[in-house]
Amino acid sequence: AECRGRHASHMTCSMPRAVRAPLQSLVRARVRLRGAHQVQALPKALAHFAVPRGGCAAVAAKSFHGLAAPAAQQRRGEAAAALPNAGRPVRVACFGGGAWGSPVARMVGQSVLKDSEFHSEVRLWLKDETVDGKRLSVIINETHENPKYMPGFRFPMSVVAVDDAREAAKDADVLIFVERQEILRQILKDIAGHVKPTAIAVIMSKDLVEIGHNSLRFGSQVVAESLGIKAAALMGGTLAGDIAAGNFAEATLGCADEEKARLIAALFNKPNFHVSTIGAVEAVELFAVLKTMVSLAGGICDGAGFGANTKSAMVRLGAVELNKFAARYFPEQAKFEALHEACGWTDLIVSSFGNSRNRLWAEAFAKDPSREWEDVAREVYGDTKLPTGINIVNDVAVFVRSEQAEMEFPFISKMHRILTRQDPPASLIQMAMPRVRRANAMKVTVLGSGNWGTAIARIVGQNVQRKVDFQKTVTMWVHEEQIDGRKLTEIINTEHENVKYLPGFPLPHNVVAEPDAVEAVKSANILVFVLPHQFLGGLLKQIAPHVAPGTIAVSLIKGHMVVSDDGKTLRTGSQVIAEALNIPECAVLNGANVANDVATGNFAEATLGCSQAEESVLLTRLFDCPTFSVRSTTDVFGVELFGGLKNVVALAAGFCDGLGLAANTKAAVLRRGLMEMSVLIAAIYPTSRPETVEESCGIADLLTTCYSGRNRMCAEAFARDPSKTWEEIEAELLNGQKLQGPSCCMDVQGLIDHRGLRDQLPLLTAIHGAVTKRITPQDVFTTIGFLAAPQLDN
């Protein structure tokens, strides 16, 4: 009767929505009024629904509190006996109602309604603002929506907005800080002395850094010292808009107290928000905070017009330098290897490739560095708030300078010089200068003339002219084709351009096309294999009898694995080449290098796997140049297998794009893929080096492939129309080039099954299921729990 009279707008049929919706929820949840502990859940379930104050849901909730009180008190007392609040429900307060703070409060507000361990009210402190002449806190409490920072998404009834920081902190057991540095410092001043000594702070702000005497302090230390309580940190790949929409994301919780870590994880862990825990707070903050420097570099690459290769290289170089920084100044925290957690790679990827504030600002800045920072911010965000990364770059650069370590950390130093306009944005790539070494002169033959083979022939052709170590003529074997009635080799040798596979990019005149493979390898000292793996076997049969003893071979073939005996045995492309040519070893060159970007002259890098020291020096000189940086390692098989396995993970990246999944989700998928690749490689070759994942052949190649490669593109098309075959998609999109991901995926699954690793490698296994059409692309992410769960209140 009350609802019909006062809230007619909520009526549908004969039952008001304000009554019907909560009751439907209770029926769906199968709540039975058979005991006081079930009745105790009713007030929270009813309070979850946002109805006008004084409506029947609030009345019902109030009534049920009396009914459930005795059993509820007993249950809460048992559940919270070990907690510092002596059996009372745990109170939670959130500080920050902006674009990131609001989604956090929304998540926490949903959690406290489902778990009787927590008090059913979450206080949300937000800076006093007005929207259309009305205080924002009043609007939130009346409409349960933040129209300025989280429009279109409703808070649960449990969230109560306040603009008095002390009121928010009163009796709170968990204080969650999600505010910018300058505001957070004022909050700490306001609530110092008014916080329970047994409370714990959860730092989710990624910008609080202080420079002390020979020290660098992060948010957890500052907050803990200011309030006299313990602090934890929760950070990861968490773009605010994606979190509000309920898209899957993941984060890492750093907390030294196991019981409080369990409590915090209970607040945040959901089907669409996964929290993993490590025992070191600063280990989480190190990468989550410092990664803002890397996301700025990603934006500079975009604004300066560098290609995907360059951007992936810069992200990798930045990540490696952050890892080095952690090992140097935070050795105990570095032991936790947080780079490989969600606060590391996932956060680095999503902030550098997604629409993070730092990346967007840096992109606009790089396009016109003469503008004032605030003008750039106004263009990008509509306000003058600068991205957090600027202050962090400045603070860390000051610290590095005080340690006289600028030469040790060229990435940090270069970013500081660019942002302070001492150097132009385009100078970012200058911190990765090539090494120059000498070796004996040799004749070079490039075997392959496709998109990638022609791009490499350009680099090799240019390098041999500048270095006395090599003969000046480079032979490029070309599979003969007719182009408009002319032989492709004739066109290349007269017009110095591969008009079919790399049009628009001139070849050096010293690169000579040769259609006869046997003639091409005669007298060659170095053979560069760079052709689709499908054609390798036939080529080796042709040339093997004609290859001179002592010839050096290097494979640039990505993804070639010969798996036999149902996954029992594996031979990589380099092993196949070495056996066929009867040579001790075939080196491998892999990395973040999309052919067109390399041909354009955008900076890229690669990893050379070679166990022979002299050959490693020689091959480095052959490929290394100012725009194509080569680093070497003795981990030949690690370099090669990462180059193949990344093609499988790229299929998952394409599925993400085809299904329209969010940037947070895609970043989490890439980190999971990176970890599973490492696990499989270690299982196949236990002597492989774990640090190879941090080279260009690992993380950088994965990023390039998953954001711009052909496997990603074809998988996106497959996700949009799974009725097509992979052969049809290859023919439609690749202009004669070959798709490697699906065939590589089949080989990889054999290796997984033979070693009994399906449970340890769920993503790779699920990708195989989608490739073979046993499951849909969407099922891949359902299987690993990455798809967002439906939101109850929106």
C-alpha positions in Angstrom: 0.0 0.0 0.0 2.8 2.4 0.9 4.5 1.7 -2.5 1.3 2.1 -4.5 0.7 5.4 -2.8 4.2 6.9 -2.7 6.2 5.2 -5.4 3.8 4.5 -8.3 6.6 4.8 -10.8 8.0 1.5 -9.5 4.8 -0.5 -10.1 4.6 -3.3 -12.6 1.4 -5.5 -12.8 0.0 -5.9 -9.3 3.3 -5.9 -7.4 5.5 -2.9 -6.9 9.0 -3.2 -8.3 10.4 -2.1 -4.9 8.9 -5.3 -3.4 9.1 -7.6 -6.4 12.8 -7.1 -7.3 14.3 -8.0 -3.9 11.9 -10.9 -3.5 12.9 -12.2 -6.9 16.5 -11.9 -5.9 15.9 -13.9 -2.7 14.0 -16.6 -4.7 16.9 -16.8 -7.2 19.3 -17.1 -4.3 17.1 -19.9 -2.8 16.9 -18.2 0.6 14.8 -20.2 3.0 13.3 -18.8 6.2 14.1 -21.9 8.1 16.7 -20.6 10.5 17.9 -17.3 11.9 21.1 -17.5 9.9 19.2 -17.5 6.6 16.9 -14.7 7.8 20.0 -12.6 8.7 20.8 -12.4 5.0 17.5 -10.7 4.1 18.4 -7.2 5.2 21.5 -7.1 3.1 19.8 -8.6 0.1 17.0 -6.1 0.3 19.4 -3.2 0.9 21.2 -4.1 -2.3 18.4 -2.6 -4.4 18.5 1.1 -4.8 15.0 2.4 -4.0 13.9 5.7 -2.6 14.7 6.2 1.1 11.9 5.1 3.3 10.6 2.7 0.6 9.4 -0.8 1.5 12.8 -2.4 0.9 14.2 -0.2 3.7 11.2 -0.9 5.9 11.5 -4.7 5.3 15.2 -4.6 6.0 14.7 -2.7 9.2 12.1 -5.2 10.3 14.2 -8.3 9.5 17.1 -6.9 11.6 15.1 -7.5 14.8 14.2 -11.0 13.7 17.7 -12.1 12.8 19.7 -10.4 15.5 20.4 -13.2 18.0 21.7 -15.7 15.4 23.4 -13.0 13.4 25.4 -11.8 16.4 26.4 -15.4 17.2 27.5 -16.1 13.6 29.4 -12.8 13.3 31.1 -13.4 16.6 32.4 -16.8 15.5 33.5 -15.6 12.0 35.3 -12.5 13.4 36.7 -13.9 16.6 40.3 -13.6 15.3 39.9 -10.0 14.1 40.7 -6.9 16.0 37.1 -5.7 16.1 36.3 -8.2 18.8 33.4 -10.1 17.0 31.7 -7.0 15.5 31.2 -6.8 11.7 34.2 -5.3 9.9 33.6 -1.7 8.9 34.9 -0.5 5.5 35.6 3.1 4.4 36.7 4.2 0.9 38.5 7.5 0.3 38.1 8.7 -3.3 35.0 9.1 -5.4 36.6 9.8 -8.7 36.8 7.8 -11.9 38.8 5.0 -10.1 37.5 5.4 -6.6 33.8 5.1 -7.6 34.2 1.6 -9.3 36.2 0.5 -6.2 33.4 1.6 -3.8 30.9 -0.1 -6.0 32.7 -3.4 -5.9 33.3 -3.2 -2.2 29.6 -2.2 -1.6 28.5 -5.3 -3.4 30.8 -7.5 -1.4 29.7 -6.3 2.0 26.1 -7.2 1.1 27.0 -10.8 0.4 29.3 -11.5 3.4 28.1 -11.2 6.9 31.7 -10.7 8.1 31.4 -7.1 7.0 29.2 -4.3 8.2 26.5 -3.6 5.6 27.4 0.1 5.2 30.5 1.4 3.2 31.3 5.0 3.8 32.6 6.7 0.7 34.5 10.0 1.2 34.7 12.2 -1.8 36.0 15.7 -2.4 33.2 18.2 -2.0 32.1 19.1 -5.5 28.9 20.4 -7.1 27.1 19.1 -10.1 24.4 21.3 -11.6 24.4 23.3 -8.4 24.0 20.3 -6.1 26.6 18.7 -3.9 27.9 15.5 -5.4 27.6 13.5 -2.1 23.9 14.4 -1.9 23.3 13.3 -5.5 25.0 10.0 -4.8 23.0 9.3 -1.7 19.7 10.2 -3.4 20.2 8.6 -6.8 22.9 6.0 -6.0 24.9 7.2 -9.1 28.0 9.3 -9.6 27.0 11.4 -12.6 30.4 13.0 -13.0 32.8 10.2 -12.6 30.8 7.0 -13.1 27.7 7.8 -15.1 25.4 5.0 -16.0 26.4 2.7 -13.2 24.6 2.5 -9.9 26.1 2.1 -6.4 24.4 -0.5 -4.2 22.4 0.9 -1.3 25.3 -0.1 1.1 27.4 2.8 -0.2 26.9 6.1 1.7 28.7 9.2 0.5 30.2 11.6 3.0 32.4 14.7 2.6 33.9 14.6 6.1 37.1 12.5 6.1 36.9 12.0 9.9 33.4 10.8 9.7 34.3 8.3 7.0 37.3 7.0 9.1 35.3 6.7 12.3 35.4 3.1 13.6 36.6 1.8 10.2 38.6 -1.4 10.3 39.6 -1.3 6.6 40.5 2.1 5.0 40.8 2.0 1.2 42.7 4.9 -0.4 41.9 5.7 -4.0 42.9 9.3 -4.4 45.5 11.4 -6.1 48.6 12.3 -4.3 47.9 15.9 -3.4 44.4 15.1 -2.1 45.5 12.0 -0.3 48.1 13.9 1.7 45.4 16.3 3.0 43.2 13.3 3.9 46.0 11.8 6.0 46.4 15.1 7.8 42.7 15.3 8.5 42.2 11.8 9.9 45.5 11.3 11.7 44.7 10.5 15.3 41.2 9.5 14.5 41.8 6.1 13.1 41.6 2.8 15.0 45.0 1.5 15.8 44.0 -2.0 14.8 42.8 -0.8 11.3 44.6 -1.6 8.1 45.0 0.7 5.1 44.7 -0.5 1.5 46.6 1.6 -0.9 45.2 1.7 -4.5 46.6 5.1 -5.5 49.5 4.5 -7.9 51.2 7.9 -7.5 52.3 8.4 -3.9 56.1 8.6 -3.9 58.4 10.5 -1.6 62.1 11.2 -1.9 64.0 11.0 1.4 67.7 11.1 2.2 69.1 8.3 0.0 65.7 6.6 0.0 62.5 6.3 -2.1 59.2 5.7 -0.2 55.9 4.5 -1.6 52.4 5.0 -0.5 52.1 2.2 2.0 55.0 3.6 4.0 53.7 7.2 3.9 50.2 6.1 4.9 51.3 3.7 7.6 53.6 6.3 9.2 51.0 9.1 9.0 48.2 7.0 10.6 50.2 4.7 12.8 48.6 1.5 11.3 49.7 -1.3 9.0 49.2 -0.8 5.2 48.7 -3.1 2.3 48.7 -2.4 -1.5 46.2 -3.6 -4.1 47.2 -2.8 -7.7 47.1 -4.4 -11.2 45.7 -4.0 -14.7 42.7 -2.0 -13.7 41.4 0.7 -16.1 38.5 2.4 -14.3 36.0 2.3 -17.0 36.4 -1.4 -17.6 36.1 -2.1 -13.9 32.8 -0.1 -13.7 31.4 -2.1 -16.6 32.2 -5.4 -14.9 34.8 -6.6 -17.5 37.3 -9.1 -16.2 40.4 -7.6 -14.5 43.1 -8.8 -12.2 45.2 -7.3 -9.4 47.9 -8.2 -6.9 47.5 -7.7 -3.2 50.7 -7.1 -1.2 50.1 -7.7 2.5 52.4 -9.1 5.2 49.5 -10.1 7.5 47.9 -13.3 6.4 44.6 -12.8 8.2 44.2 -9.3 7.0 45.2 -10.3 3.5 42.3 -12.9 3.6 39.9 -10.1 4.8 40.9 -7.7 2.1 40.8 -10.4 -0.6 37.3 -11.2 0.5 36.3 -7.6 -0.2 37.6 -7.7 -3.8 37.7 -11.2 -5.1 34.8 -11.7 -7.6 34.3 -13.9 -10.7 35.3 -10.8 -12.8 38.0 -9.4 -10.5 40.7 -11.8 -9.5 43.0 -11.0 -6.7 46.3 -12.9 -6.0 48.3 -12.3 -2.9 52.0 -12.0 -2.1 53.6 -11.2 1.2 55.4 -8.0 0.2 53.6 -4.7 0.1 56.4 -2.6 -1.6 57.0 -5.3 -4.2 53.5 -4.6 -5.5 53.9 -0.9 -5.4 57.3 -0.9 -7.1 56.0 -1.9 -10.4 52.5 -0.6 -10.2 53.7 2.9 -9.4 56.9 3.0 -11.5 55.1 1.5 -14.5 53.5 4.9 -15.1 56.9 5.9 -16.6 56.6 3.0 -19.1 53.0 4.0 -20.1 54.2 7.5 -20.8 56.9 6.0 -23.1 54.1 4.0 -24.8 52.2 7.2 -25.4 55.3 9.0 -26.8 55.8 6.1 -29.2 52.2 6.6 -30.4 52.4 10.3 -30.7 55.8 10.3 -32.4 54.4 7.8 -35.0 56.8 4.9 -34.1 55.5 1.5 -35.1 54.3 -1.4 -33.0 57.8 -2.9 -33.0 59.3 0.3 -31.4 56.6 0.6 -28.9 56.9 -3.0 -27.8 60.6 -2.6 -27.5 60.3 0.5 -25.4 57.8 -1.2 -23.1 60.1 -4.1 -22.7 63.2 -2.0 -22.1 61.3 0.0 -19.5 60.1 -3.1 -17.7 63.6 -4.6 -17.7 65.0 -1.3 -16.3 62.3 -1.3 -13.5 63.3 -4.8 -12.7 66.9 -3.7 -12.5 65.9 -0.7 -10.3 64.0 -3.0 -7.9 67.0 -5.4 -7.6 69.4 -2.5 -6.9 67.4 -0.5 -4.4 64.8 -2.9 -3.1 66.6 -6.3 -3.1 64.3 -8.0 -0.5 61.2 -6.9 -2.4 62.6 -7.9 -5.8 62.8 -11.5 -4.6 59.1 -11.8 -4.9 59.4 -11.3 -8.7 56.3 -9.0 -8.8 57.0 -8.1 -12.4 55.4 -11.4 -13.4 52.2 -10.7 -11.3 49.2 -8.6 -12.3 50.8 -5.5 -10.7 53.6 -6.0 -13.2 53.1 -7.3 -16.7 49.3 -6.9 -16.7 49.4 -3.3 -15.5 52.3 -2.5 -17.8 50.4 -3.8 -20.8 47.0 -2.3 -20.2 48.5 1.1 -19.2 50.8 1.2 -22.2 48.4 -0.1 -24.8 45.0 0.8 -23.3 43.4 4.2 -22.8 45.2 5.1 -19.6 45.6 8.8 -18.6 49.4 8.6 -18.8 49.5 7.1 -22.3 46.8 9.4 -23.7 48.5 12.5 -22.3 52.0 11.4 -23.6 50.6 10.7 -27.1 49.2 14.2 -27.3 52.4 15.7 -25.8 54.7 13.9 -28.3 52.7 15.4 -31.2 53.4 18.9 -30.0 56.0 19.2 -27.2 55.9 23.0 -27.3 52.6 23.2 -25.6 52.2 23.6 -21.8 51.5 20.4 -19.9 48.1 21.8 -18.6 47.0 22.6 -22.2 47.7 19.0 -23.3 45.8 17.7 -20.3 42.8 20.0 -21.1 42.8 18.7 -24.7 42.9 15.0 -23.6 40.9 14.9 -20.4 38.9 18.1 -20.4 40.6 19.3 -17.2 44.1 20.5 -16.2 45.0 17.6 -13.9 48.3 16.2 -15.0 48.9 12.5 -15.3 50.6 10.9 -12.2 53.5 9.7 -14.3 55.0 13.2 -14.7 55.6 13.6 -11.0 56.9 10.0 -10.7 59.4 10.4 -13.5 60.6 13.6 -11.9 60.9 12.0 -8.4 62.6 8.9 -9.6 65.0 10.8 -11.8 66.0 13.0 -8.9 66.6 9.9 -6.8 68.7 8.3 -9.6 70.7 11.4 -10.0 71.4 11.6 -6.2 72.7 8.0 -6.5 74.9 9.0 -9.4 73.3 6.2 -11.4 72.0 7.9 -14.5 74.2 5.7 -16.8 72.8 2.6 -15.1 69.2 3.7 -15.8 69.1 5.2 -19.3 65.3 4.7 -19.7 64.5 6.7 -16.6 67.0 9.4 -17.4 65.8 9.7 -21.0 62.1 10.0 -20.0 63.0 12.8 -17.6 64.9 14.7 -20.3 62.0 14.3 -22.7 59.3 15.5 -20.3 61.4 18.5 -19.2 61.9 19.3 -22.9 65.7 18.8 -22.8 65.4 16.2 -25.5 62.7 15.8 -28.2 60.2 12.8 -28.0 61.8 11.2 -31.0 65.0 10.8 -29.1 63.5 8.0 -26.9 65.0 5.3 -29.1 68.5 6.7 -28.6 69.0 5.0 -25.3 69.3 1.6 -27.0 72.4 2.0 -29.2 73.9 -0.9 -31.0 77.2 -2.6 -30.1 80.0 -2.6 -32.7 82.3 -5.5 -32.9 84.6 -7.1 -35.6 84.6 -10.5 -37.2 85.9 -12.3 -40.3 84.5 -11.3 -43.7 81.9 -13.7 -45.1 79.4 -14.1 -47.9 75.7 -13.8 -46.8 72.6 -15.5 -48.4 69.1 -14.7 -47.3 66.8 -17.7 -48.0 63.3 -16.2 -48.3 61.8 -13.2 -50.0 58.4 -12.7 -48.4 57.3 -9.8 -46.3 59.7 -10.5 -43.4 62.5 -11.9 -45.6 62.6 -8.8 -47.8 62.7 -6.5 -44.7 65.6 -8.4 -43.3 67.4 -8.4 -46.6 67.2 -4.6 -46.6 68.9 -4.4 -43.2 71.6 -7.0 -44.1 72.2 -5.3 -47.4 72.7 -1.9 -45.7 74.9 -3.4 -43.0 77.3 -5.3 -45.2 78.1 -2.1 -47.1 79.2 -0.3 -43.9 81.2 -3.2 -42.3 84.3 -4.8 -43.7 83.5 -8.1 -42.1 81.2 -9.1 -44.9 81.2 -9.3 -48.7 79.3 -6.5 -50.2 76.8 -8.5 -52.3 73.9 -10.2 -50.6 72.1 -13.0 -52.4 68.4 -13.3 -51.7 66.7 -16.6 -52.8 63.3 -15.8 -54.3 60.6 -18.4 -55.1 59.9 -17.3 -58.7 56.5 -15.8 -59.5 55.0 -14.0 -62.4 53.8 -10.4 -61.7 52.0 -8.8 -64.6 53.8 -11.0 -67.0 57.3 -10.4 -65.5 59.4 -12.5 -63.3 59.6 -11.3 -59.7 63.4 -11.8 -59.7 63.7 -9.6 -62.7 61.6 -6.8 -61.1 63.7 -7.0 -57.9 67.0 -6.9 -59.8 66.0 -4.0 -62.1 63.7 -1.9 -60.0 65.1 -2.9 -56.6 61.8 -3.4 -55.0 59.7 -6.5 -54.0 56.5 -5.2 -55.4 54.4 -8.2 -54.2 55.5 -8.7 -50.6 57.1 -5.4 -49.5 55.9 -2.8 -52.0 57.0 0.8 -51.5 60.3 0.0 -49.8 63.4 0.1 -52.0 66.1 -2.6 -51.6 69.8 -1.7 -51.6 71.3 -2.3 -55.0 73.7 -4.9 -53.5 70.8 -7.3 -52.8 70.6 -9.6 -55.7 67.5 -11.9 -56.3 68.3 -15.5 -57.3 65.5 -18.0 -58.2 67.8 -21.1 -58.0 68.2 -22.1 -54.3 71.3 -24.3 -55.0 73.0 -21.4 -56.8 72.1 -19.1 -54.0 73.8 -21.1 -51.3 77.0 -21.8 -53.2 80.1 -20.4 -51.5 77.8 -18.8 -48.8 79.4 -18.6 -45.3 76.2 -17.4 -43.6 72.7 -18.6 -44.4 69.8 -16.6 -43.1 66.6 -18.7 -43.1 63.5 -16.5 -43.2 60.7 -18.2 -45.0 57.3 -19.8 -44.0 58.0 -23.0 -42.1 55.8 -24.9 -44.4 58.4 -24.6 -47.2 61.5 -25.3 -45.0 61.6 -29.1 -45.5 61.6 -28.9 -49.3 64.3 -26.2 -49.4 66.6 -28.2 -47.1 66.5 -31.2 -49.3 67.5 -29.1 -52.3 70.4 -27.2 -50.7 71.9 -29.7 -48.1 74.3 -31.4 -50.5 75.6 -28.0 -51.6 76.2 -26.2 -48.3 79.9 -25.8 -47.5 81.3 -27.3 -44.3 81.6 -24.7 -41.5 78.7 -22.7 -42.8 76.9 -20.6 -40.1 73.1 -20.7 -40.1 70.6 -18.5 -38.4 66.8 -19.1 -38.4 64.3 -16.2 -38.3 61.4 -18.6 -38.8 58.8 -18.1 -36.1 56.7 -20.9 -34.8 58.3 -23.9 -36.5 58.0 -27.0 -34.3 58.0 -30.6 -35.5 56.1 -32.7 -32.9 55.9 -36.4 -33.3 54.9 -39.5 -31.4 51.7 -37.7 -30.1 53.8 -35.0 -28.4 56.5 -37.2 -27.1 59.3 -35.6 -29.1 59.9 -32.1 -30.3 62.3 -30.7 -32.8 62.5 -27.0 -33.4 63.2 -25.3 -36.7 66.8 -24.6 -35.8 67.3 -28.3 -34.9 65.8 -29.4 -38.2 68.1 -27.0 -40.1 71.2 -28.1 -38.1 70.5 -31.8 -38.7 69.8 -31.3 -42.4 72.9 -29.3 -43.0 75.1 -31.4 -40.7 76.3 -28.4 -38.7 76.7 -28.2 -34.8 74.1 -25.5 -34.3 71.7 -23.2 -36.0 71.3 -19.8 -34.2 67.9 -18.2 -33.8 66.9 -14.5 -34.1 63.4 -13.7 -32.8 61.8 -10.6 -31.4 59.3 -7.8 -31.6 59.6 -7.1 -35.3 56.6 -6.7 -37.6 58.1 -6.6 -41.1 56.5 -3.4 -42.3 57.6 -1.5 -39.3 61.1 -2.8 -39.6 61.1 -1.8 -43.3 59.9 1.7 -42.5 62.9 2.2 -40.2 61.0 2.5 -37.0 63.1 1.3 -34.1 62.8 -2.5 -33.3 64.8 -5.0 -31.4 65.4 -8.8 -31.5 67.1 -11.5 -29.4 69.8 -13.6 -30.9 70.1 -17.1 -29.4 73.5 -18.5 -30.1 75.7 -20.6 -27.8 78.9 -20.1 -29.8 80.6 -16.8 -28.7 82.4 -16.0 -32.0 79.3 -16.7 -34.1 77.2 -14.6 -31.7 79.5 -11.6 -32.2 79.5 -12.1 -36.0 75.7 -12.4 -36.3 75.1 -9.5 -34.0 77.2 -7.3 -36.4 75.3 -8.6 -39.4 71.8 -7.6 -38.1 72.5 -4.9 -35.5 72.0 -1.3 -36.6 70.6 2.0 -35.1 67.0 1.0 -35.9 67.3 -2.7 -35.3 68.9 -3.5 -31.9 70.1 -7.1 -31.3 70.8 -8.5 -27.9 72.4 -12.0 -27.6 71.8 -14.9 -25.2 73.0 -18.5 -25.1 69.4 -19.7 -24.5 68.8 -20.8 -28.1 65.7 -22.9 -27.5 64.2 -20.4 -25.1 64.4 -17.7 -27.8 63.0 -20.0 -30.5 60.1 -21.5 -28.4 58.9 -18.1 -27.3 58.9 -17.1 -30.9 56.6 -20.0 -31.7 54.3 -20.1 -28.6 53.5 -16.4 -28.8 51.6 -17.2 -32.1 49.2 -19.3 -30.0 48.6 -16.6 -27.4 48.1 -14.1 -30.2 45.0 -16.1 -31.2 43.6 -15.5 -27.8 44.3 -11.8 -28.2 42.5 -11.8 -31.5 39.5 -13.6 -29.8 39.5 -10.8 -27.2 39.3 -8.1 -30.0 36.7 -10.0 -32.0 34.5 -10.4 -29.0 35.0 -6.8 -27.9 36.5 -7.6 -24.6 38.0 -4.8 -22.5 41.6 -3.7 -22.4 41.9 -5.0 -18.8 40.8 -8.4 -19.8 43.1 -8.6 -22.8 46.1 -7.5 -20.7 45.2 -10.2 -18.2 45.0 -12.8 -21.0 48.5 -11.8 -22.3 50.1 -12.1 -18.8 48.5 -15.5 -18.3 49.7 -16.5 -21.7 53.2 -15.3 -21.0 53.3 -17.3 -17.7 52.0 -20.4 -19.4 54.6 -20.1 -22.2 57.3 -20.0 -19.6 55.9 -23.1 -17.8 55.8 -25.1 -21.0 59.3 -24.1 -22.1 60.7 -25.0 -18.7 58.9 -28.4 -18.9 60.3 -29.1 -22.4 63.8 -27.7 -21.8 64.6 -27.5 -18.0 68.0 -25.9 -18.8 66.3 -22.9 -20.5 66.9 -19.5 -18.8 63.9 -18.0 -17.0 65.0 -14.4 -17.7 64.6 -15.0 -21.5 61.0 -14.1 -21.0 62.1 -10.5 -20.4 64.0 -10.3 -23.7 62.6 -9.0 -27.0 61.8 -12.6 -28.0 59.5 -12.9 -24.9 57.4 -10.1 -23.7 58.1 -7.6 -26.5 57.4 -10.1 -29.3 54.2 -11.1 -27.5 53.0 -7.5 -27.3 53.7 -6.8 -30.9 52.1 -9.9 -32.1 49.0 -9.5 -29.9 48.3 -6.0 -30.9 49.3 -5.9 -34.6 50.3 -9.3 -36.0 48.6 -11.5 -38.6 47.6 -14.2 -36.1 45.8 -11.7 -34.0 44.0 -10.2 -37.1 42.9 -13.6 -38.3 41.7 -14.8 -34.9 39.7 -11.6 -34.6 37.9 -12.4 -37.8 37.4 -16.0 -36.6 35.8 -14.8 -33.4 33.4 -12.7 -35.4 32.5 -15.5 -37.7 33.5 -19.0 -36.4 31.7 -20.7 -39.3 34.7 -19.9 -41.5 37.7 -22.1 -41.8 41.2 -20.9 -41.0 42.1 -21.6 -44.6 39.3 -19.3 -45.8 40.4 -16.5 -43.4 44.0 -16.9 -44.4 43.1 -16.5 -48.1 40.9 -13.5 -47.5 43.3 -11.5 -45.2 46.9 -12.4 -45.8 47.6 -11.9 -49.5 49.5 -15.1 -50.0 51.3 -15.0 -46.6 50.9 -17.9 -44.3 49.1 -18.1 -41.0 51.2 -19.9 -38.3 49.0 -19.8 -35.1 46.5 -22.6 -35.7 49.2 -25.2 -36.9 51.5 -24.2 -34.0 48.5 -24.6 -31.7 48.0 -28.2 -32.8 51.7 -29.0 -32.1 51.7 -27.3 -28.7 48.6 -29.2 -27.6 50.4 -32.5 -28.3 53.3 -31.4 -26.1 50.9 -30.4 -23.3 48.9 -33.6 -23.4 52.0 -35.9 -23.4 53.4 -34.1 -20.3 50.0 -34.0 -18.5 50.0 -30.3 -18.3 46.4 -29.4 -19.2 45.5 -28.3 -15.7 48.7 -26.1 -15.4 48.1 -24.6 -18.9 44.3 -23.9 -19.1 44.6 -21.0 -21.5 46.7 -22.8 -24.1 44.4 -25.8 -23.8 41.3 -23.7 -24.3 42.8 -21.9 -27.3 43.3 -25.3 -28.9 39.7 -26.1 -28.2 38.6 -23.0 -30.0 40.9 -23.5 -33.0 39.5 -27.0 -33.5 36.0 -25.7 -33.0 35.3 -27.9 -30.0 34.4 -24.8 -28.1 33.7 -21.2 -29.1 36.1 -18.3 -28.8 33.9 -17.0 -26.0 34.2 -20.3 -24.2 38.0 -19.8 -24.0 37.5 -17.0 -21.5 34.7 -18.6 -19.7 36.9 -21.7 -19.2 39.6 -19.7 -17.5 37.2 -17.5 -15.6 38.0 -14.2 -17.4 34.6 -13.3 -18.6 32.7 -10.7 -16.5 29.9 -12.0 -14.3 26.5 -10.2 -14.6 26.2 -7.2 -12.3 23.3 -7.5 -9.9 22.6 -3.8 -9.5 22.9 -2.5 -13.0 
